[in-house]
Amino acid sequence: MKRQVVGATLVLRGTVSGAEDVEVTPAPTATAGAAAAKPLVSGVRKTTGDTVEAGEVIVEVAGRPLVALRGDVPAYRDLAPGDSGKDVAALRAALAELGFSSKGDPAEEFGPATKNAVNAYYKSLGFSAPTTGGATGEAATALQAAQQAVTQAERALRDAKAGGPEVGPHAVADASDDLRAARRELARIEARTGPMVPMAEIAFLPAFPARVTKSAAKVGAPVESPLVTLSSGRLQVLGRLDPADRAQVQAGGAADIDSEVTGFHGTGRVEGVAERPQGGTGTGTGTGASGQPQQQWLTVTVVPDAPLDPALIGQDVRLTLRFGATSGPVLAVPSSAVTSSADGRTHVVVVDPSGAQRPVDVRAGRSGGGFVEVDPVSGGLAEGDRVVVGK
């Protein structure tokens, strides 16, 4: 006799994963009129199984870092001074979390304070921040031209003022107007130039710590897609359910999570079951593209009651789903210990320490896994009592 949860069970295999898997492949920006060459991996900071914290470098490609930052938007463009949008806001929030504030810039805008934050962050990583157009690109050329225009306008105004009355007030006024226009143009170009964050150097993830679940990065090897797969967000278990058992599994059902490798045991709840089956390793059958039978399963998502250790990501675990189960531990005996008499009463036979046997009337409750819930009607019955089995 013992206290336990009683109910029907179903055992599945499952895999621990994050709520979101993000595949990252840094790619060069193609130059006009020509495709960019495939870059090479120049450094590997994180390998399969490693934990990744916000702001850390994952790999280096062509001497440049690929970093992980917190954010709920994907990195879909280069972020440069003058840009605005939710991705800029995500970048600024991620940098602020790491201690690099851009306070002072308008909301969702990449302004002077954001430039300073980007510069400081790259410096903390041991890299120089890339700049718009590089040292000799179009942006750099435009900036240099605007600076020269301001210098020339300043000299023209100085000369106009030094010319005395014979030059005339109109020359001074015109030179002043030219200088203001040159300075406005310089300010406009400066606002669009400076430190930037290329799309190829950041990966936004919704939560940390994350974990590298797959990595094809090898120093000296060309970048292949996907280069790195990161698992992020709330950890969950994705179980493989035979479609024939679908009717037994409902959202909210209790589940035990066990790892034979580490000895971990936890509990959770079924969040949902996929509507369509998938092919691969599992139970059930279907027909593949070749016409040959292949195994099919439905994906069951189990959310743990307590956060799982990120070290479990990628591990194969055992899921024991319980349905029709008691809400908590109850007195339970083996099914073969419960007998019924001719008058319809149900009882178990308890063996006293002296070896004497006595029947105890019970009400039988839920059953499963070879056990039955029992509630004594008369006579004492307690956890630890020995009962006769198979009588």
TILOVEX-469293 format. One line per field, with one value per residue (C-alpha): chain; x, y, z. Coordinates in Angstrom, 2 decimals, padded with zeros to 5 digits, always signed. Layout:
N
mol <- c(A,...)
u <- c(X,...)
v <- c(Y,...)
w <- c(Z,...)
END
This chain:
391
mol <- c(A,A,A,A,A,A,A,A,A,A,A,A,A,A,A,A,A,A,A,A,A,A,A,A,A,A,A,A,A,A,A,A,A,A,A,A,A,A,A,A,A,A,A,A,A,A,A,A,A,A,A,A,A,A,A,A,A,A,A,A,A,A,A,A,A,A,A,A,A,A,A,A,A,A,A,A,A,A,A,A,A,A,A,A,A,A,A,A,A,A,A,A,A,A,A,A,A,A,A,A,A,A,A,A,A,A,A,A,A,A,A,A,A,A,A,A,A,A,A,A,A,A,A,A,A,A,A,A,A,A,A,A,A,A,A,A,A,A,A,A,A,A,A,A,A,A,A,A,A,A,A,A,A,A,A,A,A,A,A,A,A,A,A,A,A,A,A,A,A,A,A,A,A,A,A,A,A,A,A,A,A,A,A,A,A,A,A,A,A,A,A,A,A,A,A,A,A,A,A,A,A,A,A,A,A,A,A,A,A,A,A,A,A,A,A,A,A,A,A,A,A,A,A,A,A,A,A,A,A,A,A,A,A,A,A,A,A,A,A,A,A,A,A,A,A,A,A,A,A,A,A,A,A,A,A,A,A,A,A,A,A,A,A,A,A,A,A,A,A,A,A,A,A,A,A,A,A,A,A,A,A,A,A,A,A,A,A,A,A,A,A,A,A,A,A,A,A,A,A,A,A,A,A,A,A,A,A,A,A,A,A,A,A,A,A,A,A,A,A,A,A,A,A,A,A,A,A,A,A,A,A,A,A,A,A,A,A,A,A,A,A,A,A,A,A,A,A,A,A,A,A,A,A,A,A,A,A,A,A,A,A,A,A,A,A,A,A,A,A,A,A,A,A,A,A,A,A,A,A,A,A,A,A,A,A,A,A,A,A,A,A)
u <- c(+000.00,+001.43,+000.41,+000.79,-000.94,-003.13,-004.34,-003.75,-000.30,+001.34,+005.13,+006.74,+010.20,+010.85,+013.56,+014.25,+014.40,+013.88,+010.61,+012.38,+015.30,+017.17,+019.42,+022.22,+024.37,+026.47,+026.51,+028.58,+026.88,+027.08,+028.82,+027.19,+027.54,+029.24,+028.42,+030.39,+032.80,+031.84,+033.55,+035.65,+035.25,+038.18,+037.33,+034.98,+033.97,+030.98,+030.57,+027.64,+026.30,+027.80,+025.68,+025.45,+024.79,+023.53,+026.27,+028.71,+030.55,+029.49,+031.87,+034.16,+033.76,+036.41,+037.81,+034.50,+032.30,+028.85,+027.17,+023.94,+021.74,+018.37,+015.53,+012.15,+012.72,+014.90,+018.04,+016.89,+019.00,+022.18,+021.55,+023.23,+023.04,+019.81,+017.83,+014.69,+012.31,+011.62,+014.90,+016.80,+014.85,+015.76,+019.44,+019.44,+017.61,+020.04,+023.06,+021.54,+021.08,+024.81,+025.65,+025.95,+023.23,+022.01,+019.86,+019.30,+018.42,+014.75,+012.82,+013.60,+016.22,+019.91,+021.38,+024.65,+024.16,+023.55,+026.76,+028.67,+027.02,+027.87,+031.47,+031.85,+030.26,+032.51,+035.52,+034.56,+034.60,+038.05,+036.86,+036.52,+033.00,+032.33,+031.41,+029.05,+030.85,+034.13,+037.15,+036.95,+033.32,+030.68,+029.61,+033.17,+033.66,+030.45,+031.44,+034.87,+033.31,+030.87,+033.66,+035.66,+032.60,+032.23,+035.92,+035.65,+032.49,+034.18,+037.11,+034.79,+032.95,+036.22,+037.46,+034.15,+034.38,+038.03,+037.29,+035.92,+033.17,+034.16,+033.10,+029.57,+027.11,+025.59,+028.82,+028.98,+025.30,+025.73,+028.84,+026.96,+024.09,+026.54,+028.20,+024.87,+023.89,+027.25,+026.94,+023.38,+024.57,+027.50,+025.16,+022.82,+025.64,+027.19,+023.82,+023.92,+027.54,+029.65,+029.53,+026.99,+025.93,+025.86,+023.12,+025.82,+027.22,+024.14,+021.57,+018.55,+017.24,+014.11,+015.62,+018.88,+020.73,+020.61,+022.41,+024.19,+022.29,+024.12,+027.26,+028.98,+031.65,+035.24,+038.19,+039.31,+036.17,+033.74,+030.47,+027.70,+024.01,+022.97,+026.26,+024.91,+021.55,+020.67,+017.92,+016.34,+013.38,+011.42,+012.60,+010.04,+009.89,+008.66,+007.32,+006.58,+003.04,+001.60,-001.44,-003.39,-003.06,-004.15,-007.56,-005.95,-003.86,-005.45,-004.05,-003.44,-002.66,+000.09,+003.46,+006.64,+009.96,+012.88,+016.40,+018.08,+021.40,+021.53,+018.99,+016.89,+013.22,+010.67,+006.99,+005.04,+001.80,+000.73,+000.42,-000.89,-000.70,+000.16,-002.69,-000.59,+001.80,+005.46,+007.76,+010.95,+011.85,+008.84,+005.83,+002.98,+003.24,+002.70,+003.86,+006.87,+007.60,+009.17,+005.98,+007.71,+006.19,+007.73,+007.17,+004.85,+004.13,+002.31,+004.34,+003.23,+004.47,+005.07,+005.83,+007.75,+006.35,+009.78,+012.49,+014.73,+018.52,+019.80,+022.24,+019.27,+018.72,+018.95,+018.74,+016.39,+014.11,+011.23,+007.77,+005.15,+001.77,-000.96,-004.64,-007.71,-005.36,-006.06,-005.30,-002.62,-001.18,-003.84,-003.83,-003.24,-002.84,-001.99,-005.07,-004.90,-005.26,-008.85,-011.58,-015.39,-017.70,-021.08,-022.92,-021.19,-018.77,-015.20,-012.36,-008.66,-007.02,-004.49,-001.71,-000.90,+002.70,+001.77,+000.80,-002.93,-005.15,-008.19,-010.50,-011.06,-013.98,-012.94,-014.35,-012.27,-011.43,-009.33,-006.96,-003.95,-000.45,-001.44,-002.72,-006.15,-007.12,-008.78,-010.72,-011.44,-015.12,-014.50,-011.45,-008.01,-006.03,-002.84,+000.21,+002.74,+000.17,+000.84,-001.99,-002.62,-002.18,-004.02,-006.37)
v <- c(+000.00,+003.36,+006.90,+007.88,+009.52,+006.97,+007.11,+005.86,+006.59,+006.81,+006.77,+008.71,+009.84,+013.55,+016.14,+019.20,+022.41,+026.12,+027.72,+029.11,+027.87,+030.56,+029.68,+032.18,+032.44,+035.60,+036.67,+039.38,+042.27,+041.88,+044.74,+046.40,+044.36,+041.40,+038.68,+038.75,+035.89,+033.29,+034.32,+032.02,+031.25,+032.88,+032.00,+029.79,+031.09,+028.81,+025.18,+022.74,+022.47,+025.77,+028.32,+031.78,+034.88,+038.20,+040.23,+037.35,+036.55,+033.23,+032.98,+035.21,+035.39,+037.08,+038.64,+040.12,+039.03,+037.51,+038.43,+037.45,+040.27,+040.25,+041.25,+040.12,+041.24,+039.54,+041.19,+041.89,+044.93,+046.82,+049.36,+052.73,+056.31,+057.96,+054.73,+054.32,+051.52,+048.68,+046.95,+050.11,+050.21,+046.55,+047.27,+050.22,+048.24,+045.32,+047.61,+049.41,+046.04,+045.46,+048.86,+050.92,+053.55,+055.64,+057.90,+061.24,+059.98,+060.13,+056.88,+054.19,+056.41,+055.73,+059.06,+060.39,+058.67,+055.36,+055.86,+056.25,+053.16,+051.07,+052.27,+051.44,+048.00,+046.95,+048.24,+046.09,+043.05,+043.91,+044.99,+048.31,+049.32,+049.22,+052.53,+053.53,+053.28,+052.31,+054.62,+055.24,+054.50,+056.84,+057.96,+058.80,+060.71,+062.68,+063.52,+064.73,+066.87,+068.44,+069.22,+070.88,+072.88,+074.24,+075.16,+077.00,+078.84,+079.92,+081.33,+083.12,+084.78,+085.77,+087.29,+089.13,+090.67,+091.60,+093.37,+096.44,+098.78,+098.45,+094.78,+095.68,+094.21,+091.93,+089.94,+089.34,+088.32,+085.94,+084.40,+083.94,+082.21,+079.92,+078.98,+078.17,+075.99,+074.19,+073.52,+072.19,+069.79,+068.68,+068.05,+066.07,+063.86,+063.45,+062.24,+059.46,+058.42,+056.84,+053.60,+051.05,+047.45,+045.16,+042.57,+039.90,+040.66,+040.34,+037.71,+038.84,+036.21,+036.56,+035.20,+034.23,+032.15,+030.50,+027.38,+026.28,+023.19,+022.83,+024.39,+023.88,+026.49,+025.34,+027.70,+028.16,+026.61,+028.60,+029.69,+027.21,+027.68,+027.30,+028.08,+028.06,+027.08,+028.65,+027.51,+030.32,+031.09,+028.99,+025.39,+022.75,+019.11,+018.05,+014.50,+012.05,+010.66,+007.79,+009.22,+006.16,+007.48,+011.03,+010.79,+009.98,+013.15,+016.50,+019.94,+020.44,+016.80,+016.01,+014.69,+013.37,+014.28,+011.92,+011.85,+008.47,+010.14,+012.66,+011.20,+014.37,+014.14,+016.88,+017.42,+019.43,+019.94,+019.20,+022.52,+021.13,+018.50,+019.23,+018.75,+017.19,+014.25,+014.43,+011.77,+010.46,+008.35,+007.47,+005.18,+004.86,+004.54,+006.70,+006.83,+008.84,+010.54,+007.31,+005.37,+003.41,+003.28,+005.68,+006.32,+009.14,+010.95,+013.93,+016.48,+016.93,+020.10,+019.70,+022.80,+022.06,+023.20,+024.58,+025.97,+023.28,+023.37,+024.65,+021.72,+019.49,+021.20,+018.67,+015.66,+012.76,+012.26,+010.03,+011.57,+009.83,+011.39,+010.88,+011.23,+010.50,+010.78,+011.76,+015.36,+014.23,+011.22,+008.82,+005.46,+002.87,-000.88,-003.24,-003.98,-007.67,-006.83,-005.62,-008.27,-008.21,-010.42,-011.85,-009.05,-006.45,-005.19,-004.43,-005.09,-005.70,-008.12,-006.52,-008.60,-007.54,-007.62,-010.90,-012.43,-012.35,-011.31,-009.04,-007.80,-004.06,-002.75,-000.05,+002.11,+001.72,+004.86,+005.56,+003.00,+002.89,+001.55,-001.59,+000.30,+001.21,+004.13,+002.86,+004.65,+002.58,+002.24,+000.47,-000.71,+000.84,+001.28,+003.30,+003.87,+001.10,-001.64,-004.96,-006.39,-009.79,-009.80,-012.16,-013.69)
w <- c(+000.00,-000.99,-001.87,-005.51,-008.44,-010.18,-013.77,-017.27,-018.68,-022.07,-022.50,-025.35,-026.36,-026.61,-027.14,-024.98,-027.01,-026.73,-027.66,-030.71,-032.80,-034.72,-037.65,-038.24,-041.35,-041.76,-045.38,-047.12,-048.78,-052.55,-054.32,-057.26,-060.42,-058.75,-056.27,-053.05,-052.44,-049.85,-046.57,-044.39,-040.71,-038.90,-035.31,-033.30,-029.89,-029.20,-030.22,-030.10,-026.57,-025.35,-023.52,-025.06,-022.98,-024.34,-026.02,-026.53,-029.74,-031.28,-034.24,-036.27,-040.04,-042.17,-039.00,-037.93,-034.97,-035.00,-031.71,-029.99,-028.69,-026.96,-029.26,-030.56,-034.15,-036.76,-038.10,-041.65,-042.64,-041.80,-039.05,-039.69,-038.42,-039.48,-039.55,-037.48,-036.63,-034.22,-035.08,-034.12,-030.86,-030.26,-030.88,-028.48,-025.78,-026.17,-025.88,-022.88,-021.16,-021.62,-020.16,-023.37,-023.15,-026.09,-023.96,-025.64,-029.13,-030.17,-029.72,-032.31,-034.01,-034.65,-033.58,-032.13,-028.75,-030.50,-032.49,-029.24,-027.76,-030.84,-030.77,-027.08,-027.45,-030.33,-028.42,-025.42,-027.73,-029.03,-032.49,-034.24,-035.18,-038.93,-040.49,-043.26,-046.59,-044.90,-045.10,-048.86,-049.77,-051.12,-047.66,-046.69,-049.94,-049.41,-045.84,-046.93,-049.68,-047.21,-044.77,-047.54,-048.60,-045.04,-044.95,-048.26,-047.18,-043.95,-045.92,-048.35,-045.48,-043.86,-047.12,-047.62,-044.18,-044.68,-047.97,-046.24,-047.45,-051.08,-051.08,-050.06,-047.54,-050.13,-050.49,-046.73,-046.61,-049.53,-047.97,-044.67,-046.47,-048.26,-044.98,-043.31,-046.26,-046.20,-042.48,-042.88,-045.57,-043.41,-040.46,-042.71,-043.99,-040.52,-039.26,-041.87,-041.44,-038.75,-036.72,-037.90,-037.17,-040.23,-040.44,-040.84,-037.37,-035.13,-034.23,-032.21,-029.77,-027.62,-024.39,-022.71,-021.89,-025.32,-026.41,-029.57,-030.74,-034.06,-035.48,-038.82,-038.04,-038.60,-038.74,-042.33,-043.81,-045.96,-044.41,-045.12,-044.33,-041.60,-039.89,-036.32,-034.84,-031.49,-029.18,-027.21,-024.99,-022.53,-022.62,-023.53,-024.53,-027.97,-027.76,-030.57,-030.35,-032.38,-034.21,-033.01,-029.43,-030.26,-028.56,-025.22,-024.99,-024.14,-023.40,-019.69,-019.02,-016.54,-017.67,-016.08,-017.74,-017.18,-018.56,-018.38,-019.22,-016.37,-013.94,-014.16,-013.17,-013.59,-014.21,-016.73,-018.60,-022.15,-023.95,-027.22,-029.94,-033.57,-036.03,-038.77,-038.47,-039.35,-040.77,-039.21,-036.21,-034.14,-034.27,-036.71,-040.47,-043.52,-047.10,-048.16,-051.50,-052.77,-052.04,-049.27,-045.76,-043.30,-039.62,-038.63,-035.38,-033.94,-032.01,-028.39,-026.67,-022.93,-020.85,-017.62,-014.28,-013.31,-015.63,-017.10,-017.02,-020.42,-020.34,-021.23,-024.60,-027.39,-025.06,-025.69,-022.68,-021.63,-021.34,-019.24,-019.99,-017.41,-018.26,-016.17,-013.23,-009.64,-008.74,-006.30,-004.47,-003.14,-001.36,-004.08,-004.24,-007.10,-009.22,-008.32,-004.61,-005.04,-004.95,-004.97,-002.92,-003.91,-002.13,-004.30,-001.69,-002.71,-000.35,+000.10,+002.50,+004.86,+006.42,+010.00,+011.34,+013.07,+009.75,+010.44,+007.58,+007.78,+005.03,+004.68,+002.65,+000.18,-002.53,-005.71,-007.65,-010.68,-012.06,-014.34,-014.57,-012.66,-009.58,-008.23,-005.99,-002.79,-000.05,+003.11,+004.03,+007.33,+009.18,+009.24,+006.04,+005.83,+003.71,+004.22,+004.96,+003.28,+001.19,-000.33,-004.10,-006.44,-003.89)
END
